[in-house]
Structures are given as structure tokens and as C-alpha cells.
Amino acid sequence: VVLCLAAIWLFFLFLKHVFMAFVCFVMYIYYYWAGCGDVDPPCTSPDGPNNRIAPWGTIVEICCDIVLAILFEIFTPTAHALGNWFSRLGNHKYWETRQFAAEAVTLVLASLERVSFLLILATVFSPQWDPYDEQSLTSQTLYDCFQANDVLQMLAGDNAPFACIRQHLPYKDRLHFFTRLVKGPFMVAPFVGILVKIIVPMLAERFEMCSRRLNCLGRCCAVLRGLCRILSFIFVFDGAAVGGLSFVLKGWPYAGVAVVDPQEARALETEEGFAGS
């Protein structure tokens, strides 16, 4: 149990560092690469003042939203695996109770991974808790907050560089940056989830079925078959059911085909049903 709790804690620390690095990168795009930190007040466009790097700033911004949505799709199976591990440690009497515990832990972890870094930005970075005092500003500019040492501190999870950025950004700009980060997990992620969970598996299954009918023996056909098997192995089939990596190398059929008597098959299914209950 201690090892499982430690793994969950390390998972949260890993999430914190990944999302802090993502926020650091988005701030770098806005206020350093695009040059919004060079003007007063800072601009709010990823293309910089007077759209000097258009359209590359907008393209990079869209790519950041897609990458963040893909990260959520990667972290969700990890949270599910941790939930199953935690539920197996409990002495549950019924299988349904164990599944409920696993889904509950998975739901909590998935919810926290979606809102954890946004919660930090919404409570620490964006609000103006104290009156704005221009005399508290140092001689540094917003551009100076993105020096090499400060960026490394952000990637390491240190909040001091964020305090520097917060000090030099007006409240409206911080609020705009917060709303900008909300687009990734709540607007782009659902469409990426549909793409990964529905469209890509459907296409991968169709391509794998079509690759079985190819009669050519050239290298291009072999590469095409291997690519279709890899995609179907990742998005469609259960790895253990199709024989693991042997399916990627050999393809269909998954295992030796044997003729089974219908009565024996029904008896075997009945026994497995009783064992599962």
C-alpha cells in the first residue's frame, strides 16, 4: 500500500513538472519569442506586436493545444493503471466492489490531472489579491524574466520566475493568459479524444483488414503491413488476445486455429462465466 501511495504521489509530482514546463513554454512563446514582453503594456497575441511573426505564432499556439490534449490522453491510461493497482491491494469480497474502487480512484486522478495546473494558475498567478503598487516593481522588465536560469527554475518546479512574470503583467493580461490555457484541456481535448478513440481505431482496423488481402511481396507491401499491424495493435486489439508482439511480426491469424466441438465450447464458456463471478 505504501508503495502504491508513493507511486501516486510521484505521478502527481510528474504531472506538476510537465504542466509547469508546458506553461513555461507557452509564456516563452508569448512574451519572449513573439516579443510581447518588449512593449508596454504587453500584447496578447501569439504573433507578437504588429503581427511580426504571423502566422507562425498562431500555428505554434494551436500545436501547443493539441500537444496538451495528447498529454491528457496519455496520462488517463496511467491513472487507470494506478487505480487498478490500488483496488487490487484492498481485500474486496466482490469483483464489482473492486471495479468500483478502481474506477473511483481513476476518476479522482483523472479529474486532478485536468484541473491541477489550472487551479494553481487560477488561485496564485491570475488573481490580484493585493493592491497594485508600481513602487514595488524592480528595474527588471518582463523580458528579463525569461533568462536561462529562470527558465530552468520553471522547469524544475520553482515558482519564483512565475512571481517575476506576475509582477510585471497587468491583471487583464494574466486573466487573458489563464483563459488561453483553458482552451487546451476543455475545448481541444474532446476533439482529440474523439480522433484517438473513434476515428483512428476505425481507420486502423480497416487498414489492417485490407492489408491481409494484399498479394504483393515487395518491401513496400511489407512496410505497409507492418504499419497497419502496429496501428491496430495500439488502437484496436487487445495485446494479450492477439499474441503480443508476434502479431506485429507475423500478423493474422493470431494463433493456431483449432476446431472445437460446439458443446465443449459452451461448457468452457459456462465454466469461465462461473469463475469470473
HELIX and SHEET records of a PDB file:
HELIX    1   1 VAL A    2  TYR A   28  1                                  27    
HELIX    2   2 ILE A   29  TRP A   33  3                                   5    
HELIX    3   3 CYS A   36  ASP A   38  5                                   3    
HELIX    4   4 PRO A   49  ASN A   51  5                                   3    
HELIX    5   5 TRP A   56  LEU A   89  1                                  34    
HELIX    6   6 TRP A   95  ILE A  120  1                                  26    
HELIX    7   7 LEU A  121  PHE A  125  3                                   5    
HELIX    8   8 GLU A  134  SER A  136  5                                   3    
HELIX    9   9 LEU A  142  PHE A  146  5                                   5    
HELIX   10  10 ALA A  148  LEU A  155  1                                   8    
HELIX   11  11 ALA A  160  HIS A  168  1                                   9    
HELIX   12  12 TYR A  171  LYS A  183  1                                  13    
HELIX   13  13 GLY A  184  VAL A  188  3                                   5    
HELIX   14  14 ALA A  189  ILE A  194  1                                   6    
HELIX   15  15 LEU A  195  ILE A  199  3                                   5    
HELIX   16  16 VAL A  200  SER A  211  1                                  12    
HELIX   17  17 ARG A  219  PHE A  235  1                                  17    
HELIX   18  18 LEU A  245  LYS A  250  1                                   6    
HELIX   19  19 PRO A  262  GLY A  276  1                                  15    
END                                                                             
